[in-house]
Amino acid sequence: MIKNIYIISLFFVLGLILPVKVSAQQQTTIRGVVRDSVTQEPIPYVSMFLKGSQMGVMADENGKFDLTVKVNFLNAVFSSLGYKDKNVFVKKGSDNELIVDMVPSDYRIKEVVIRPKKEKYSKKNNPAVAFVNKLIDRKKQFDPKNHDYYSYEKYEKMTFALNDFSEEQKKKWLFKKFQFIFDYVDTSEVSGKPILTVSIKERIVDDYYRKHPETEKSVVTGVKRAGIDEIFSQESIQQFCNDVFREVDIFGNDVTLLSNRFVSPLSNIGTAFYKYYLLDTIPVNGELCVDLGFVPFNSESFGFTGHIYVPVADTTDYFIKKVKLNVPKDINLNYVENMTIEQDFIRDRNGSRLKTKDDMIVEFKIMPATQGLYVRRLTTYKGFDFNAPEDLTVFNFDGRERTTDDALVKPEAFWVDNRHVPVKQKENSVNRLLSRLREVPAFYYTEKVLGILISGYIETGKDSKFDFGPMNTTISANEAEGARFRVGGLTTANFNPHLFMRGYAAYGTKDGKFKYSGEVEYSFNKKKYHSREFPIHSIKLSHTYDINQLGQHYLYTNKDNVFLSLKRKADNKITYQRKTQLAYLSEFNGGFSYGINLSHEIEQATKWVKFETGNGTYHKDFQQAFAEVTLRYAPNEKFYQTKSNRFPINIDAPIFTLSHKFGFKGVLGSDYNLNHTEFGVQKRFWFSAFGYFDAILKAGKEWNKVPYPLLIIPNANLSYTIQPESYPLMNAMEFINDQYVSWDLTYNANGALFNRIPLIKYMKLREVVSFRGLYGSLSKKNNPMNDDSLFRFPNGSNVMDDMPYMEVGVGLDNIFTILRLDYVWRLTYRDTPGVSKSGLRLALHFTF
């Protein structure tokens, strides 16, 4: 999906800008299994480090480990909570098969359930299942939100780094010009691997909760950023990171993470999804705890492996002290090699469960032969308070989060005094590292080129006042223009933070016509770089002369996007349109926005689309002036903002739109009265780890008698790509209505079926089913068969009967992690001449 392309692009940038990993000469392989010396059962998630180096690995849920290195070291050290560390001799330069028996450090075992390799797991009479059921029953008992008020201070640190960045690469020719990089290499506090930090983000946030009426607000008091991702929109990246790397709440049924839903080990369906084991009693932070382990029944599904620790002294009320989560090795999750999450809790004197730390580590590998990526989101909490805030107006601002005016300019002394955990010197040296990297021409120009590819615009200088673009519209093609060439751009806040201009000029080699667009916008808000930054509060005047491809609406891209030039049908339902518009738009933090547009359009006929009345009179054009009022409500909406478009990060919350156009005959030369209403709603529904269901519903009506270009023409998709809210097997202008109801329904099962089929499950495919349709009609007053004063419909345009238009598709997603293929069938109106009854459609996208 588009929502993930920017984080994937970030990883892609890091992998390309810096040289790939190069192997050393000597290779040592260490593989085997770690067992409990008493029970001889495998021990999951044991850490193995090579002493004398910075290399290590973690055993999987079955206690198996496998590591190949090309560094020198002394021996292998195995360590795990509840066991004594064990040193094991390893023969360097050879393959080593090991069975490592570890001695428990505490023999006060309360209860052990032995799990053989070929187990016959049963929920019946299983003490671990009884134990977890009591945890589930009591999970809300200690919730701090049981109080009327709850507040605390939160510190967030997000680190992006190149993973396993060892010095063995120092001698390679690819690093000849980057030797200084190794002065900035650090060591991961968790994996022990060498890492090179390339981006670090810090935030200090005051969180407030009120029970009646239930309200949650966050006030960001400090923000500090540095890193290579400066080529992205920083506000959008922050929104993306907040959504993709969310804080994990295991006390809910679902865990939202990496744009997916995982089943929580404390979910109400947990015992049907997980196997639970009472493993041992071990000391955790000085307190003896019961260790409850869990693994999903199906290791490919979206679940966790891990441990929940409950103090022995609290087994009557089942208070949770610590949680450790990992993902199974075989999980149907893209690009993730390892992920660990640790959470610590304390009990307040009033009995509430307070989270003090949430530490997430994710290790990514985007493509073979590129550098691995390391992401750590560390969140700590303090200053817990259950009293009402002194200033209750903190609950009154719009939206979920507010950033103070000085948050981005806090001095270093503020961070020294307010950080919950210190930042290491090498983490704090990202800016110096980037400055030195940019002194190397290869890095400097590669970063610039990738910045252009990602943003779509070419900046003119360091503090660019004018950017050329978007570049994907430079060359395209269509039936009317033949080859189309376009050049355009926009001014930036470096020119004026309130006054913005953008426009383009285009030329078609076939029609020999010049097209153009110009826009002047005044923003009442001071902008940081471009006019589309949220929130918009502006008024703009624009004038455009260009082609109008009737029946193709291009909701999520430009009409002259080069990637849509290849069509399955001739796109010749084209007119020329001259449009002048005065538009006012106001957006609010709560997700509500409204716009008022005043437009004047002149629609010019072409040889493909003629304006001929029933009595044989030809019109070269017609004109219409109208006003439009648009209301939109999208609570908690998150999106990635580019210089021209917005792409949703998620659509978990509903989005409502309502618009009405009205125009009057004779006003500004209008030829018709016009009243046009549209309503739409869309939302994503999650079924826990079993996928999601996207629903888009729309309805509209034209109330007056108007010619067909002003009626309702469904959005036909003539390309071979998958486009939301469009019909891939419908011809342009195939149906013309003055009222309609439409639906676009898609279920992505996230591999719920394929994950259970032998062999196929290793391909990590995901199932997609879609069903879209439209039920419309044309009243007698707008049917040219009943009125000779109306324009005749073009050839191939029809009036719908009582049968709705419907399409169904089945598809395979996640092919090679980036490709989705759908086969689509047309269910109705199959006998219409010149239509496609079925076809293959594709989408290239990135998803976790």
Buried (B, 14 or more C-beta within 10 A) or exposed (E): BBBBBBBBBBBBBBBBBBBBBBEBEEEBBBBBBBBBBBBEBBBBBBBBBBEEBBBBBBBBBBBBBEBEBBBBBEEBBBBBBBBEEBEBEBEBEEEBEBEBBBEBEEEEBBEBBEBEEEEEBEEEEBEBBEBBBBBBEBBEEBEBBBBEBBBBBBBBBBBBBBBBBBEBBEEBEEBEBBEBBBEBBBEBEBBBBBBBBBBBBBBBBBBBBBEEEEEEBBBBBBBBBBBBBBBBBBBBBBBBBBBBBBBBBBBEBBBBBBBBBBBBBBBEBBBEBBBBBBBBBBBBEEBBBBBBBBBBEBBBBBBBBBBBBBBEEBBEBBBBBBBBBBBBBBBBBBBBBBBBBBBBBBBEEEEBBBBBBBBBBBBBBBEEEBBBBBBBBBBBBEEBEBEEBEEEEBBEEEBBBBBEEEBBEBEEEBBEEBBBEEBEEBBBBBEBBBEBBBEEEEBEEBBBEBBBBBBBBBBBEEEBEBBBBBBBBBEBBBBBBEEBBBBBBBBBBBBBBBBBBBBBEBBBEEBEBEBBBBBBBBBEBEBEBBBBBBBBBBBBBBBBBBBBBBBBBBEBBBBBBBEBBEBBBEBBBBBBBBBBBBBEBBBEEBBBBBBBBBBBBBBBBBEBBBBBBBEEEEBEBBBBBBBBEBBBBBEEBBBBBBBBBBBBBBBBBBBBBBBBBBBBEEEBEBBBBBBBBBBBBBBBEBBBBBBBBBBBBBBBBBBBBBBBBBBBBBBBBBBBBBBBBBBBBBBBBBBBBBBBBBBBBBBBBBBBBBBEEEEEBEBBBBBBBBBBBBBBBBBEBBBBEEEEEBBBBBEBBBBBEEEBBBBBBEBBBBBEBBEBBBEBBBBBBEEBEEBBEBBEBBBEBBBB
